[in-house]
Amino acid sequence: MNKIDLLNSIEVIDDSACCGELEYVHVANTPMNRKKHRQVGATDQEIKEATDAFDESIDIACIRFTYTDAKWYEKRLGGFLNYVPDHAPEWAKRLTNQTIC
């Protein structure tokens, strides 16, 4: 299983995007979800920094863009994608080779 598929196997509990810009993607803060993020290269410190003040959820948007070849996020297409879909804004298509986070 590749890194994107591994992380897309985690249930998203909340996400938000506006005008083609991803604001956040929250997953439950569970031992299994933390383990999957460590498997792709995220450190415990990075996971802790992405964890909310109540220790309930992890905002994993930057972690996934940093440690996978993800280029886009769209829940209805399966989550994080290693391509930018045709319907994405032109500015997003130009950023595919740049660091997002």
C-alpha positions in Angstrom: 0.0 0.0 0.0 1.5 3.4 -0.9 1.7 6.3 1.5 -1.4 8.2 0.2 -3.5 5.0 0.3 -2.4 4.3 3.8 -3.3 7.7 5.0 -6.5 7.9 3.0 -7.6 4.7 4.9 -8.0 7.0 8.0 -11.5 8.3 8.4 -11.8 12.0 8.1 -14.0 13.5 10.7 -14.0 17.1 9.4 -12.5 19.1 6.6 -12.7 22.5 5.1 -11.6 24.1 1.8 -12.5 27.4 0.3 -11.8 28.6 -3.3 -9.5 25.7 -4.0 -7.5 26.2 -0.8 -7.4 23.5 1.8 -7.9 24.9 5.3 -7.8 21.7 7.4 -8.5 18.0 7.4 -9.1 16.5 10.9 -8.9 12.8 11.9 -9.4 11.3 15.3 -6.4 11.3 17.6 -6.1 7.6 18.1 -3.0 5.3 18.5 -3.7 3.7 15.1 -4.0 7.0 13.3 -0.8 8.3 14.9 1.0 5.0 14.0 -0.1 5.4 10.3 1.3 8.9 10.2 4.6 7.7 11.8 4.7 5.0 9.1 4.9 7.6 6.4 7.6 9.6 8.2 5.8 12.1 10.5 7.5 12.5 13.9 5.7 12.4 17.2 6.5 16.1 17.6 4.8 17.0 14.3 1.8 14.9 15.2 1.6 16.6 18.6 1.9 20.1 17.0 -1.0 19.2 14.7 -3.2 17.9 17.6 -6.0 20.2 18.8 -6.0 21.6 22.3 -8.4 19.0 23.6 -6.3 16.1 22.3 -9.3 14.8 20.2 -8.2 15.4 16.6 -5.2 15.8 14.4 -5.1 18.3 11.5 -3.2 16.2 9.0 -3.3 18.3 5.9 0.3 19.5 6.1 1.6 16.1 7.3 0.1 14.4 4.2 1.4 17.0 1.8 4.9 16.9 3.4 5.3 13.1 3.5 3.5 11.9 0.5 3.3 12.9 -3.2 -0.2 14.3 -2.6 -1.0 17.3 -4.8 -4.7 17.9 -4.0 -7.4 17.0 -1.5 -11.0 16.4 -2.5 -13.1 14.2 -0.3 -15.5 13.2 -3.0 -12.6 11.9 -5.1 -11.2 9.7 -2.3 -9.3 12.2 -0.2 -5.7 13.1 -1.0 -4.7 12.7 -4.6 -1.3 12.5 -6.3 -2.6 14.8 -9.1 -4.5 18.0 -9.5 -7.9 17.3 -11.2 -8.9 19.2 -14.3 -11.6 21.2 -12.5 -9.0 22.7 -10.0 -8.1 26.3 -10.2 -5.3 27.2 -12.6 -3.1 28.5 -9.8 -3.3 25.1 -8.1 -2.1 23.3 -11.3 0.9 25.6 -11.4 1.9 24.8 -7.8 2.1 21.0 -8.1 5.9 20.9 -7.9 6.1 23.4 -5.0 6.0 22.7 -1.3 2.5 23.5 0.0 3.1 23.5 3.8 
